Amino acid sequence: MGTNNQETITMETENNIPPTAQLSDDSTVCVVSVKGLKENWQKWSDGHREYQKHNPFSHDTRPVATIPQRGQDGYGRPLQGSMTEQRGKDAHTHISREVQELCEVIKNIGELSSGGGDGDGDSGEVITVEFGKLFEHYVTISNKVVGILLRARKQGLVQFEGEMLWQGQDDHVIITLLQ
């Protein structure tokens, strides 16, 4: 029984092609060489060791790489090309789409009214909607209506009074589309 296990793990052939073993139930299995496994493990180990050199939270005794300080380029940002950076870009794209969709909903359900004259000479017509009406329409699209409204205000796309909007309490607050 011990000899069968030793036969399944074989060394590479002269052509560097691992041999195949024929099982009793007529299915073919590719036998991986020990040398290939060792090389893969070493490659992973070297990559992990290099990564840990740049990881500020590693408790390793290796020399610590320079960590960007506040005000320097790269401070508070993920490593270029990392999965974290990609997830951040994807989230930014998703939120931008939701802000655009919110603006479209406001255009569709809002009412055209004369501009408030906010001091920059723009007294044209603007689209306004009450928060309660917007909430009832938009909540079927997304449950993050208040967060998306705050993001749109930060980007200068909408305007409303108050720091936060609460359902029921702020249903009559007017939201103005600034586009």
N, C-alpha and C positions, 0 to 999 in steps of 0.2 A: 504494500500500500504506500509506503514511503517513497518507493522508486517511481511511482506514477506522478507524484507531485514534483519530483526533481526533473522529470522528463518534460513537464509542461513549461518550465522556465528554462529556456535554452539561450545560449550565446548567439550573437549575430552570425550570419553566414558570411561567406566571402563577398557576396554581392550587396551586403548591408540591407538585405531584405529579410525581415523576420519570417521564419517558417510558419506554416499553419498546421494546426493539430486536428486530426479527424476524431470526433467523438463517436461514441457507440450509437447515438441516435441520428447519425448522418447529418449533423449540423457542424459547420466549420467555424472555428474560433481563431482569431489572430493572436499569436503569442508575442508579447512585448518583451524586448530585450532588457536586461538588467542595466546595461550601459545607457540605453535611452532613458530609462527611468531616473538613473543617477544624474544624467545631464539636465533633464527637466527640473529635477529637484534643486540642483545647484543653481540653475538660472533663476528660479523663483527665489531662492535664498539670497542670492546676490542683489536682486531687485528690491527685495524687502529690506535688506540691510541698508541699501542706498536710500530708500524712502525714509527709514527710521532716522537717518542722519539729519534729514530736513524736518522731521516731526518735532515741534517744540514741546510736545507732551510726552515724549519718549523718556523713560527713566534709564536710558542706556548710557554707558560711560563714554561713548564715542564723542568726538568733538562736535559741538553744537554749531549748526549753520547760522549765519546772520539772520536775525528775525527783523523784518521791517518795523521801524518805530513809527509812532503816530506822526502823520504829515508826510511820510515817504510814500513813493509809488508802491502799490501792492499791499499797503497796510489794510487789514480788514477784508481782504479779497482772497478768494480761493486760488490755488495754483493754476496757472495757465494750462488749458487742455485737460483739466481734471474733470471727473464726473460731477463734482460739486459745482464747478463753473457751468457745466452744461445744464444741470438741473435749474440753476439760477436763471439762465437765459430762457429756458423753456417756461419757467414760471412767469417771467417778465412778459413774454409773448402772450401767454394765456390771459394774464390780467389786462394787457393792452386790448386784446380782443373783447373782453368783458366790458371794459370802459367804452369802447366803440359801440357795442351792442346796447349799453345803457343809454348812450346819446341818441341812438336810433329810436329806442322806445320812447324817450322824452319827445323827440320830433313827432312821432306818430300819435301819441296820446295827449300831448301838450296843446296849449292854446296860444295863438298868436296875440301878443299884446304890445303896447307901445313901450319902448325902452325906458329905463329908469334914469338915464342920463348920469352915468357913473363918473362924470368929470373928464372923460377923455374925448368929448365931442361926439360920442356915438349915441345918438338918441333915436336910432332906427327901431324897427320892430324886433322883438325877441320872443322866444318860445318859453312859456312858463307852465309849470304843473305843480299841484299840491303834493306834498310828500305822501299823504294817505292814498291818493289815487295811484301814484307811481308805485308805492309799495304793493298795493293789491295786484297791479298788472305785472310787475317785475318779479315778484316772489315765485311765480310759476316758472320763471326762467332760471333764477338763481336765488338761493337763500342768503346771499351775501350782499344784498342791495345797499345797506348802509356803508359797508366797507368799500364797495365799488364807488359809491357817491363821494366818499372822503378822498379816494384816490383821484377821481375825476376833478374834484375841487383843487387838489394839490397840483394837478396838471393845468389848471386854469380853464377847464372846459365847462364847469357849472359853478353856480354861486347860490348860497343859501345862508340864512342867519343861524347862528349858534355853532357850537363846537361839535355836537353830536345830535343825531336825530333819533327819537324814540317812537315806536309805533304806538298809536293812540294819543299820546301826549303831544306830539308834533305833527299830527295829520294835516294841519292847516298851514304849515310852513311852506312858503313858495320857493320852488327850485327853478332857477333861471338857467337856460342853456346859453352859453356865451359864444358859441361857434357861429 
